[in-house]
Each structure stands twice: as C-alpha cells, then as structure tokens.
Amino acid sequence: MTYLVLGAKGNLGSQFIKILGESAIGLDRQDVNLLDFKELENKLSVLSFDIIINAAAYNAVDKCEGDLQEKSLAFQLNEGLPDFLAKYSLAHNKILVHYSTDYVFNGTLKDGYNEAMEPAPINVYGQSKLAGELAIKAQVDKGLKAYIIRTSKLFGPQGSSPLTKVSFFDLMLGLSKEKKELEVVDSEKSAFTYTVDLASKTLELIENYPAGLYHLINSGAATWFEAAEEMFDILAISIKVKPVSAQAFARPAPRPEYSQLLNTKGPGMRSWQEALKDYLLHKTV
Ligand SMILES: NC(=O)c1ccc[n+]([C@@H]2O[C@H](COP(=O)([O-])OP(=O)(O)OC[C@H]3O[C@@H](n4cnc5c(N)ncnc54)[C@H](OP(=O)(O)O)[C@@H]3O)[C@@H](O)[C@H]2O)c1
C-alpha cells in the first residue's frame, strides 16, 4: 500500500512521514494549495497512491469564532477539502482517512462520548469539523471506503511547518523556565493524545478494522491543570501550579467542559500518562 499524506509538515502529518518512510508521498503548503481543488486534482492525477491520509486542517479555534473571513476559511479547509477528497477518493477507488475532534460534542457528559453519540458542537471550529464528517459520510453512503477518526488534545514533536502549534506540554515547560508559579485552567477534561501513538494506531486501524467512524485517543482524561501537574511530576520539576477557572483566561470560542472520547470500536491505546512519559523522556529539544 502507498500513502498520500496531506498536511505532511503538520504535527500529526509529520509523524506519518516518519513512520511510513518510502511508502508515503507528503504534500504540504509549498507543494499545493489544498484549497485550490483544480490544482489539487491535477497534482493527485500524476501521483500513485492507494490511501489518502488527510492530516491538514484549520485549527485556529478562537480566530474563526468571531471573524467571518476566518470562519469561511475554517469551513473551506474542514468541510470543503474533505468533501473534495471524499468525492475524489470514491471516483478513483482510494481509501480516505480523515481526522475530526472531540469538539463536535457539547461537553456536558462527565463520563465521556462514544462513537454512537449525537454530536452538538458549541463553537465554529467544532461545527466546521462536524460538517467535514458529514461531507465524507455522504460519499460513504455511495460506496466510499473512509476512516473518520476523532481525536483530541494532540501533543508530540512539533511539525516542521513554521505555522504548526507548539504542544501544550512544551508551552508549559517553556513557561516554567521563566516563572516561579503557573496558573493553569482546571477545565476541559478530555483525552490527551500523543501524535506518535495516533499515527501508528491509525495504520493498525486501516490494516485490521473495517472502514467507519472511530475514536482514537490515549486512554484516560485530564484537565489542562492536571496534565501540567503530571508533566512536572514526571520531570521532577519543582514549581507551584495553581488551578484556575476557564473564566480566568477568557477566550472567544467556548470550549466543551467534559469531552473525553471513548474508544469502544478501535484498537486500544496506552494511557496518556505513559505516552507523556515516553514523549518527555525521549524528547531531543
Ligand atoms: N491539535 C489538536 O489538538 C487536535 C485536536 C483534535 C483534532 N485534531 C485534528 O487532527 C488533525 C491534525 O491536526 P494537527 O494539529 O497535526 O494539525 P497542524 O499541525 O495544524 O497541521 C495542519 C497542516 O495542514 C497544512 N495546511 C493548512 N492549510 C493548508 C492549505 N491551504 N494548503 C496546504 N496545506 C495546508 C498546514 O500547513 P501550514 O502550517 O503551512 O498552515 C499544516 O502543515 C486535524 O484534522 C485536526 O483538526 C487536532
């Protein structure tokens, strides 16, 4: 099998390029504008691959909440691109792998959300990602083979694109070098997920499970505060971490308070604490 990875220099996409080596062709912004579907179609037509992994997305959750231009961009990348890819994959007999988010849920259920539960996003980003899921499902109904994988709170090595986000843990680590005390939001309980694990479990999923909708996350859940505490414990860094409410860091987009994804269908994954330990102890920067 050969893979085409879109968003190949992003945080998740770069892990696929690393794992797959010569079995993957990677495309990122300097290769093609993923929003120019004509250009993209021309590009795809000269490449040879069996599976498309779409790791490209609009992820600026706050930016697209109030700004109409950004909202339009979010829908183009998170709905328009998957819609194009789904139609292309169906027409050309490719398998499509696409990522979605815990933000498709409203976050009121403390016990978490399984794959069968009804989404109800509370912010524009979540709405745009749900629209992408639905666009793919419309083609699945016509025979497309697609894996829609919801995941959450990604962390891991930073992708090589200059625009990729630094993970929460690296952000906290950086701040701990400048400050004696950190205030961290004790809210948004959900599953932290290591991009290295997510990439390898995605490949296991494609090989061994039927197409469909899956939740792939490291097991367990934590708030931002709980996760920061865990990291400083693992690294034996002595710093005061103070839990604060979400209101202390008011942001334009509302966040689901509890959005732990429950994986009841796909391959199991280790706990987020084990994955975090692995990441921190093998980190080179
Ligand atoms: N990050 C999280 O915590 C999280 C949580 C839940 C779900 N997810 C989902 O997981 C998937 C992977 O996320 P990620 O954090 O790895 O994403 P990421 O690091 O932001 O990577 C996205 C990649 O797509 C590229 N891209 C964006 N717009 C493009 C365009 N018009 N043309 C060409 N390339 C373009 C980006 O290039 P530039 O860098 O040049 O823009 C970047 O390399 C996404 O579907 C995301 O929604 C992420």
The ligand as a Gaussian input file, in Angstrom:
#p B3LYP/6-31G(d) Opt

LIG

0 1
 N       -4.171000      19.718000      17.503000
 C       -5.086000      19.171000      18.261000
 O       -5.041000      19.243000      19.489000
 C       -6.242000      18.432000      17.606000
 C       -7.323000      18.009000      18.412000
 C       -8.363000      17.304000      17.808000
 C       -8.326000      17.019000      16.449000
 N       -7.277000      17.465000      15.694000
 C       -7.284000      17.172000      14.248000
 O       -6.145000      16.379000      13.950000
 C       -5.683000      16.678000      12.626000
 C       -4.202000      17.012000      12.657000
 O       -4.011000      18.205000      13.438000
 P       -2.569000      18.885000      13.658000
 O       -2.626000      19.574000      14.961000
 O       -1.498000      17.914000      13.375000
 O       -2.602000      19.989000      12.503000
 P       -1.450000      21.041000      12.121000
 O       -0.209000      20.780000      12.886000
 O       -2.079000      22.409000      12.188000
 O       -1.158000      20.674000      10.600000
 C       -2.010000      21.034000       9.544000
 C       -1.185000      21.057000       8.266000
 O       -2.050000      21.406000       7.160000
 C       -1.399000      22.394000       6.353000
 N       -2.318000      23.280000       5.648000
 C       -3.284000      24.043000       6.216000
 N       -3.908000      24.755000       5.242000
 C       -3.321000      24.422000       4.063000
 C       -3.527000      24.799000       2.705000
 N       -4.483000      25.667000       2.329000
 N       -2.735000      24.261000       1.753000
 C       -1.763000      23.394000       2.088000
 N       -1.524000      22.974000       3.352000
 C       -2.301000      23.497000       4.332000
 C       -0.634000      23.198000       7.373000
 O        0.346000      23.968000       6.739000
 P        0.749000      25.391000       7.412000
 O        1.419000      25.022000       8.717000
 O        1.653000      25.992000       6.421000
 O       -0.536000      26.136000       7.634000
 C       -0.071000      22.106000       8.302000
 O        1.123000      21.567000       7.812000
 C       -6.593000      17.804000      12.123000
 O       -7.661000      17.266000      11.374000
 C       -7.142000      18.416000      13.392000
 O       -8.379000      19.070000      13.205000
 C       -6.242000      18.167000      16.241000

